[in-house]
Amino acid sequence: MQSLINKYGKWALITGASSGIGAEFALQLAALNFNLVLVARRKEKLEQLSAELIAKFNIETLVISLDLSKPDFLETIQQQTNHLDIGLLINNAGFAITGSFLNDNLENQLSLLDVNCKAPLILSHYFGNRMLSSGSGGIINIASTAAFLPLPFWSNYAASKAYLLSFSEGIWHELKNKGIDVLAVCPGPTQTEFADTAKVNLGGMTAKAVVDCSLKNIGKNSSVIVGFENQFSTFFLRFFSRNLLIKFGAIFTKKIAVN
């Protein structure tokens, strides 16, 4: 994976970098000698991570405390990264809302779309054009195995990940002959703070396994499902009717919901 820095350059930007998969991306990329732009809402967490990475790997970092659901977030990122040649973009930030769609307020549901769909779209467009000018780059979008299954009580979240998967695979084809690699990564349940925010009991794979798989597959595939069990289960979903899949999805979300 050392060739990644030769291919994409010295700087990578990671959203949702304060914990979980995002923090693991930061750790592994720092170990490969990438300099990092760390983006998330929690400034203290980012600064702590930044200090640890600088001390351990002697890299450069830039901390940007930012809420990706806000309409003006790109302006802040543009201003602070304009002088940096960012060749690798990790769109990792995302969250789920558990429960009946109509029992939640509309603002929260729209914020989910802003973070899970709109922010990756905006950042991929902005940095994708910069990568196009330089003739190389990589974009990793963290989707989910939820993209393959309608999930009642996670309806908006599953739909947002289906969007991100389809979007990523589409622009992969558009950009593959222009020096820009795009990868959609579909983890199953993962041991991160995501579960606390979503108010579910997930367990599952480690963030390290997700990042290992991501960095091994960027530049090789348009998308990847992390873990054999997840690959196996998503393969067999295609043999069931949509109505039956909805029932399966409802059973899953009710099972993991925290009462």
N, C-alpha and C positions, 0 to 999 in steps of 0.2 A: 504493500500500500504506500510505500515511500514515493512511488512514482506519481501519486496524486498531487503532491506539491509541485512537481515538475510540470504536470499537465495544467493545473489550475492557478498556479502562482502562490504567493505567500499569505494572502488574506482570505479568510472565510467569515461569513456572517451567519449567526445562529439566532433564531427567534425561540422564545420559550427556554432560554439558556440557564435559568436560575436553578433548575432541578431536573430530576428524571432523565429522560432521553436527551434533552437539550444539554444538560450538564455533562452527560456521558460523551456526547459529540465533542464538546469542548475539551474534555480530557484526552480523548483519542486523537483529535486533530492537533492539539498542543504537543502531544508525544511525537507527532510527525513533523513538528516544527512549524506548523501554521501559526500565523498571528491571527487574533480573533476579535471580531466585533460581537459583543454579547448583549443581546436585546431581551428584555423582559420588564415586567412591572416593578418587581421588588429590587430596589437599588442596593440595599444592604446585602442581599444574597448574591447579587452580581459582583459587587465589590469584593466580597469574601472569596468567591470563586476566582475572580481575576487575580487577587493577591496570591492565592495558592498556585495557580498556573504559572504566574511569573516567577515565583520562587522555585518551583520544581523544574520548569522547562526553559526558563530564560527567554520567553517570547514577549511580544508586544500585545497589549489588549486595549480595547476601547469599550467602555461600558455605556450603554444607552438605556436609561430607565424610561419605559414607554408603554402605553396601553394601545395595542393594535386595533382595538375596537373604535378608537377615536378617528374622526374623519381627516385630521391633519397630520397623521403619524408619519407619512412619507416625507413631508417637508423637513421634519426633524432629522430623519435618517439621511436624506440628501445633504443637508447642511453639514452633518458630522462625518460623513463618509466620502464626501466629494473628492478628497485628496488621496483616497485609498484605492488601490487596484484590487477590488474584491472579485475573485474568480470562482468562489464556491459559496453558494447560498443554501442554507438549511432552513426550510420552512417547517418548523416543528411545533410552534405554539398552537394550542387548541384546547377545547374543553367540551364537556357534555353536560346536559341538563336532564336529570332523571325525573320522570313523572309524566302525568297526562299533559298533553300539549296545551289544552285549554285551561288547565289549572295554573299555568305559569303566565307571567305578564309578557306582553309582546316585546317590550324593550330588551328583556333578557334573551329572547329567541333571536332577535335581530343582531344582538351583540355576538351571539354564537356564530352567525353567518359572517359577520364582519371579521372575526378572528380566524375561523376555520376555512373560509373560502375567499373572502374579499382581500384580506391581507396577503395570502400567498399569491393571488392573482396580481395584485399591485406590485409586490416585490419582484415577482418573476418577470413582469413586463419591464420594470425599471432597470433591474440589474441584468436581465436578459439582453436588453438593448446595449448596455455597456459591454457585456461579454461579446455581443455580435461585432462591435467595433474593434475589439481586440483579437477576435478570431478564436477564442477559446473560453470555456467556462463549464460549470456544473451546477445543477439545481436538484436538490433532494427535497421532495415533499412527503411529509409523514402523513399518510392516509391511515387506513385501518382495515382489518377484516370485516368490520361493520359495513364497509362499502359494498359487500356482496350479499347483504341480508337485510330486508326491511325489519326494523326493530321498534315495535310499539313501545311507548314509554321512553324511547330514545330516538323518536322519529326524526327530529331535526338533525341530531348528531349523525345518525347513520346516513341521512341524505347528504349532509355536508361532506362526509368522507367519500361517498359515491361520486359527488361532483369533483372532488380533488383528484381521485384516481383517474376519472375520465379526462379531466383537463390535462393532467400530467402526461398521460399516454398520447394525447393528441399533440401537444407541443413537442413531445419527444420526437415524433415523426417529422414535424416541421423543422426542427433544429438539428437533427442528428447528422446532417451533411454540412452543417455550418460551424462545426467545432464546439457545439454546446451539448453536453450530456444532460439528460433529464431522467430522474428516477422517482417513481412513486413507491413508497415503502408501506407495506400493510402488516403491521404487527397485530397479534392477537392480544388478549389481556396481558398487561405488563405491570410490573411492580414499581409504580411511581406515585407521586402525589395526585395524579389525575383522578384516581379512584376516590380520594378524599373529597375533591372538589365536586365530583359527579355523585357523591353519596352512594357508592356501590362497594361491594366486596369483590375484588377481581383476582388478586394473586397473579399467577401466570409467570411469563418469562422475565428475564432481567433486561434492564435498559442496555447493558453491555451486549447482549445477544442481538438486540435490534440494531445497534450502531455497527457492530461487526458485520452483520449482513448487509447493511446499507453501503458501507465503504467497499465491501468486496464486489458489490453489484453495480455501482455507479459506472457508467460507460460501457456496460455489458448488456443491460436489459432495460426495458421501458418501465417495468414494475417488478416487484418481488414480494411474495408472501413469506413472512418470517416464521420459520419452524415447520418441521415435517407434519406435525399434527394439524396445524392450521392449513397447510397446503392440501392435506388429505381431506379435511372437512369441507373446505371451500370448493374443491373439485366435485365432491358428491352433491353439493347444493344444486348443481345444474340439472339434476335428475328429478327434482321435486317441483310440484306446481307452485305458483306464486302464493296461492292461498295457504298452502301447507307451510311455506317458508315464513309467512307472517305469523302463523301459530308457533312455529319453532322460535321465532324472534321474541314473541311475547313471553314464552316460557323462560327464555334466557334472561331477559331484563328483569322479570319478576324475581327470578332466583337470586340475582346479584344485588338487588336493591336493598339498601339499609332501611329497616323499618323504624 
